[in-house]
Amino acid sequence: MKRVFLYALGLSTILMACLSQKQPEADFPTAMLPHVKEEYAKRFEKGRILYELNCAACHTTKKGRKKVVPDFKPEQLRGYALRVANAQHESQMPDSLVSEEDLGIIMTFLSYKKKNVTP
């Protein structure tokens, strides 16, 4: 009985640690109209998921237990230029894996995510 309790406690601790990982938050302009913000929030969330599936393995770093999505400069987030700016992108991100539409949605996520706080 004691072993089952310890197993359950350990499992719940691991589960809580996984669930407590904060996802990047959006930082939309204050002047953005509410209905526009609502649509961009949906696009932002879809972009976050696409980023996790297609980009995070190479671009996300870890600081302790926290995952850090890099802050890209606006000029780094320019459509086709993003795909060809890095030679690895051309081979690892062909249109057949990441469509232009998906790339645009990922760029929405990267453009509007809150910037990382640097000490």
CNS distance restraints for C-alpha pairs under 8 A (distance, minus, plus):
assign (resid   1 and name CA) (resid   5 and name CA) 6.31 0.50 0.50
assign (resid   2 and name CA) (resid   6 and name CA) 6.26 0.50 0.50
assign (resid   3 and name CA) (resid   7 and name CA) 6.10 0.50 0.50
assign (resid   4 and name CA) (resid   8 and name CA) 6.10 0.50 0.50
assign (resid   5 and name CA) (resid   9 and name CA) 6.07 0.50 0.50
assign (resid   6 and name CA) (resid  10 and name CA) 6.08 0.50 0.50
assign (resid   7 and name CA) (resid  11 and name CA) 6.10 0.50 0.50
assign (resid   8 and name CA) (resid  12 and name CA) 6.05 0.50 0.50
assign (resid   9 and name CA) (resid  13 and name CA) 6.16 0.50 0.50
assign (resid  10 and name CA) (resid  14 and name CA) 6.32 0.50 0.50
assign (resid  11 and name CA) (resid  15 and name CA) 6.17 0.50 0.50
assign (resid  12 and name CA) (resid  16 and name CA) 6.07 0.50 0.50
assign (resid  13 and name CA) (resid  17 and name CA) 6.24 0.50 0.50
assign (resid  14 and name CA) (resid  18 and name CA) 6.34 0.50 0.50
assign (resid  15 and name CA) (resid  19 and name CA) 6.20 0.50 0.50
assign (resid  16 and name CA) (resid  20 and name CA) 5.94 0.50 0.50
assign (resid  17 and name CA) (resid  21 and name CA) 6.77 0.50 0.50
assign (resid  21 and name CA) (resid  66 and name CA) 7.09 0.50 0.50
assign (resid  24 and name CA) (resid  69 and name CA) 7.80 0.50 0.50
assign (resid  24 and name CA) (resid 113 and name CA) 6.22 0.50 0.50
assign (resid  24 and name CA) (resid 114 and name CA) 6.83 0.50 0.50
assign (resid  25 and name CA) (resid 113 and name CA) 5.63 0.50 0.50
assign (resid  25 and name CA) (resid 114 and name CA) 5.74 0.50 0.50
assign (resid  26 and name CA) (resid  41 and name CA) 7.43 0.50 0.50
assign (resid  26 and name CA) (resid  44 and name CA) 7.23 0.50 0.50
assign (resid  26 and name CA) (resid 109 and name CA) 7.74 0.50 0.50
assign (resid  26 and name CA) (resid 112 and name CA) 5.47 0.50 0.50
assign (resid  26 and name CA) (resid 113 and name CA) 4.45 0.50 0.50
assign (resid  26 and name CA) (resid 114 and name CA) 5.57 0.50 0.50
assign (resid  27 and name CA) (resid 112 and name CA) 5.31 0.50 0.50
assign (resid  27 and name CA) (resid 113 and name CA) 5.56 0.50 0.50
assign (resid  27 and name CA) (resid 114 and name CA) 5.04 0.50 0.50
assign (resid  28 and name CA) (resid  32 and name CA) 6.97 0.50 0.50
assign (resid  28 and name CA) (resid  37 and name CA) 7.19 0.50 0.50
assign (resid  28 and name CA) (resid 112 and name CA) 6.04 0.50 0.50
assign (resid  32 and name CA) (resid  36 and name CA) 6.51 0.50 0.50
assign (resid  32 and name CA) (resid  37 and name CA) 6.03 0.50 0.50
assign (resid  33 and name CA) (resid  37 and name CA) 6.02 0.50 0.50
assign (resid  34 and name CA) (resid  38 and name CA) 6.12 0.50 0.50
assign (resid  35 and name CA) (resid  39 and name CA) 6.53 0.50 0.50
assign (resid  36 and name CA) (resid  40 and name CA) 6.20 0.50 0.50
assign (resid  37 and name CA) (resid  41 and name CA) 5.94 0.50 0.50
assign (resid  38 and name CA) (resid  42 and name CA) 6.54 0.50 0.50
assign (resid  39 and name CA) (resid  43 and name CA) 6.38 0.50 0.50
assign (resid  40 and name CA) (resid  44 and name CA) 5.80 0.50 0.50
assign (resid  41 and name CA) (resid  45 and name CA) 6.20 0.50 0.50
assign (resid  42 and name CA) (resid  46 and name CA) 6.31 0.50 0.50
assign (resid  43 and name CA) (resid  47 and name CA) 5.99 0.50 0.50
assign (resid  43 and name CA) (resid 105 and name CA) 6.25 0.50 0.50
assign (resid  43 and name CA) (resid 108 and name CA) 7.09 0.50 0.50
assign (resid  43 and name CA) (resid 109 and name CA) 7.39 0.50 0.50
assign (resid  44 and name CA) (resid  48 and name CA) 6.15 0.50 0.50
assign (resid  44 and name CA) (resid 105 and name CA) 7.13 0.50 0.50
assign (resid  44 and name CA) (resid 106 and name CA) 7.72 0.50 0.50
assign (resid  44 and name CA) (resid 108 and name CA) 6.02 0.50 0.50
assign (resid  44 and name CA) (resid 109 and name CA) 4.58 0.50 0.50
assign (resid  44 and name CA) (resid 112 and name CA) 7.49 0.50 0.50
assign (resid  45 and name CA) (resid  49 and name CA) 6.42 0.50 0.50
assign (resid  45 and name CA) (resid 109 and name CA) 7.19 0.50 0.50
assign (resid  46 and name CA) (resid  50 and name CA) 6.23 0.50 0.50
assign (resid  46 and name CA) (resid 105 and name CA) 7.05 0.50 0.50
assign (resid  46 and name CA) (resid 106 and name CA) 7.77 0.50 0.50
assign (resid  46 and name CA) (resid 109 and name CA) 7.98 0.50 0.50
assign (resid  47 and name CA) (resid  51 and name CA) 5.91 0.50 0.50
assign (resid  47 and name CA) (resid 102 and name CA) 7.54 0.50 0.50
assign (resid  47 and name CA) (resid 105 and name CA) 4.86 0.50 0.50
assign (resid  47 and name CA) (resid 106 and name CA) 4.17 0.50 0.50
assign (resid  47 and name CA) (resid 107 and name CA) 7.26 0.50 0.50
assign (resid  47 and name CA) (resid 108 and name CA) 6.60 0.50 0.50
assign (resid  47 and name CA) (resid 109 and name CA) 4.95 0.50 0.50
assign (resid  47 and name CA) (resid 110 and name CA) 7.93 0.50 0.50
assign (resid  48 and name CA) (resid  52 and name CA) 6.22 0.50 0.50
assign (resid  48 and name CA) (resid 106 and name CA) 6.68 0.50 0.50
assign (resid  48 and name CA) (resid 109 and name CA) 5.77 0.50 0.50
assign (resid  49 and name CA) (resid  53 and name CA) 6.29 0.50 0.50
assign (resid  50 and name CA) (resid  54 and name CA) 5.93 0.50 0.50
assign (resid  50 and name CA) (resid  55 and name CA) 7.69 0.50 0.50
assign (resid  50 and name CA) (resid 102 and name CA) 7.25 0.50 0.50
assign (resid  50 and name CA) (resid 105 and name CA) 7.94 0.50 0.50
assign (resid  50 and name CA) (resid 106 and name CA) 6.28 0.50 0.50
assign (resid  51 and name CA) (resid  55 and name CA) 4.91 0.50 0.50
assign (resid  51 and name CA) (resid  56 and name CA) 5.93 0.50 0.50
assign (resid  51 and name CA) (resid 106 and name CA) 5.81 0.50 0.50
assign (resid  52 and name CA) (resid  56 and name CA) 4.88 0.50 0.50
assign (resid  52 and name CA) (resid  57 and name CA) 7.58 0.50 0.50
assign (resid  54 and name CA) (resid  98 and name CA) 7.62 0.50 0.50
assign (resid  55 and name CA) (resid  59 and name CA) 6.04 0.50 0.50
assign (resid  55 and name CA) (resid  60 and name CA) 7.73 0.50 0.50
assign (resid  56 and name CA) (resid  60 and name CA) 4.79 0.50 0.50
assign (resid  56 and name CA) (resid  69 and name CA) 7.57 0.50 0.50
assign (resid  59 and name CA) (resid  69 and name CA) 6.95 0.50 0.50
assign (resid  59 and name CA) (resid  70 and name CA) 6.89 0.50 0.50
assign (resid  60 and name CA) (resid  67 and name CA) 6.52 0.50 0.50
assign (resid  60 and name CA) (resid  68 and name CA) 5.56 0.50 0.50
assign (resid  60 and name CA) (resid  69 and name CA) 4.83 0.50 0.50
assign (resid  60 and name CA) (resid  70 and name CA) 6.46 0.50 0.50
assign (resid  61 and name CA) (resid  67 and name CA) 5.82 0.50 0.50
assign (resid  61 and name CA) (resid  68 and name CA) 5.19 0.50 0.50
assign (resid  61 and name CA) (resid  69 and name CA) 6.75 0.50 0.50
assign (resid  61 and name CA) (resid  70 and name CA) 7.77 0.50 0.50
assign (resid  62 and name CA) (resid  66 and name CA) 5.56 0.50 0.50
assign (resid  62 and name CA) (resid  67 and name CA) 4.55 0.50 0.50
assign (resid  62 and name CA) (resid  68 and name CA) 5.76 0.50 0.50
assign (resid  63 and name CA) (resid  67 and name CA) 6.43 0.50 0.50
assign (resid  63 and name CA) (resid  68 and name CA) 6.98 0.50 0.50
assign (resid  68 and name CA) (resid 116 and name CA) 7.75 0.50 0.50
assign (resid  70 and name CA) (resid 116 and name CA) 7.54 0.50 0.50
assign (resid  71 and name CA) (resid 110 and name CA) 7.29 0.50 0.50
assign (resid  71 and name CA) (resid 115 and name CA) 6.08 0.50 0.50
assign (resid  71 and name CA) (resid 116 and name CA) 6.78 0.50 0.50
assign (resid  72 and name CA) (resid  76 and name CA) 6.13 0.50 0.50
assign (resid  72 and name CA) (resid  77 and name CA) 7.04 0.50 0.50
assign (resid  72 and name CA) (resid 110 and name CA) 6.97 0.50 0.50
assign (resid  72 and name CA) (resid 111 and name CA) 7.55 0.50 0.50
assign (resid  73 and name CA) (resid  77 and name CA) 6.90 0.50 0.50
assign (resid  74 and name CA) (resid  78 and name CA) 7.26 0.50 0.50
assign (resid  74 and name CA) (resid 111 and name CA) 7.19 0.50 0.50
assign (resid  76 and name CA) (resid  81 and name CA) 7.64 0.50 0.50
assign (resid  76 and name CA) (resid  82 and name CA) 6.25 0.50 0.50
assign (resid  77 and name CA) (resid  81 and name CA) 7.57 0.50 0.50
assign (resid  77 and name CA) (resid  82 and name CA) 5.80 0.50 0.50
assign (resid  77 and name CA) (resid 107 and name CA) 6.13 0.50 0.50
assign (resid  77 and name CA) (resid 111 and name CA) 7.68 0.50 0.50
assign (resid  78 and name CA) (resid  82 and name CA) 5.64 0.50 0.50
assign (resid  79 and name CA) (resid  83 and name CA) 7.27 0.50 0.50
assign (resid  79 and name CA) (resid 100 and name CA) 7.62 0.50 0.50
assign (resid  79 and name CA) (resid 103 and name CA) 7.29 0.50 0.50
assign (resid  79 and name CA) (resid 104 and name CA) 6.77 0.50 0.50
assign (resid  80 and name CA) (resid  84 and name CA) 6.56 0.50 0.50
assign (resid  80 and name CA) (resid 100 and name CA) 7.93 0.50 0.50
assign (resid  81 and name CA) (resid  85 and name CA) 5.53 0.50 0.50
assign (resid  82 and name CA) (resid  86 and name CA) 7.48 0.50 0.50
assign (resid  83 and name CA) (resid  89 and name CA) 5.38 0.50 0.50
assign (resid  83 and name CA) (resid  90 and name CA) 5.96 0.50 0.50
assign (resid  83 and name CA) (resid  93 and name CA) 7.06 0.50 0.50
assign (resid  84 and name CA) (resid  89 and name CA) 6.25 0.50 0.50
assign (resid  84 and name CA) (resid  90 and name CA) 5.70 0.50 0.50
assign (resid  85 and name CA) (resid  89 and name CA) 7.51 0.50 0.50
assign (resid  86 and name CA) (resid  90 and name CA) 7.15 0.50 0.50
assign (resid  87 and name CA) (resid  91 and name CA) 7.16 0.50 0.50
assign (resid  88 and name CA) (resid  92 and name CA) 5.82 0.50 0.50
assign (resid  88 and name CA) (resid  93 and name CA) 7.85 0.50 0.50
assign (resid  89 and name CA) (resid  93 and name CA) 5.00 0.50 0.50
assign (resid  89 and name CA) (resid  94 and name CA) 7.43 0.50 0.50
assign (resid  90 and name CA) (resid  94 and name CA) 5.82 0.50 0.50
assign (resid  93 and name CA) (resid  97 and name CA) 5.94 0.50 0.50
assign (resid  93 and name CA) (resid  98 and name CA) 5.82 0.50 0.50
assign (resid  94 and name CA) (resid  98 and name CA) 6.22 0.50 0.50
assign (resid  94 and name CA) (resid  99 and name CA) 7.76 0.50 0.50
assign (resid  95 and name CA) (resid  99 and name CA) 4.76 0.50 0.50
assign (resid  95 and name CA) (resid 100 and name CA) 6.77 0.50 0.50
assign (resid  98 and name CA) (resid 102 and name CA) 5.95 0.50 0.50
assign (resid  98 and name CA) (resid 103 and name CA) 6.29 0.50 0.50
assign (resid  99 and name CA) (resid 103 and name CA) 6.10 0.50 0.50
assign (resid 100 and name CA) (resid 104 and name CA) 6.17 0.50 0.50
assign (resid 101 and name CA) (resid 105 and name CA) 6.36 0.50 0.50
assign (resid 102 and name CA) (resid 106 and name CA) 6.16 0.50 0.50
assign (resid 103 and name CA) (resid 107 and name CA) 6.15 0.50 0.50
assign (resid 104 and name CA) (resid 108 and name CA) 6.29 0.50 0.50
assign (resid 105 and name CA) (resid 109 and name CA) 6.52 0.50 0.50
assign (resid 106 and name CA) (resid 110 and name CA) 6.30 0.50 0.50
assign (resid 107 and name CA) (resid 111 and name CA) 5.83 0.50 0.50
assign (resid 108 and name CA) (resid 112 and name CA) 6.16 0.50 0.50
assign (resid 109 and name CA) (resid 113 and name CA) 5.85 0.50 0.50
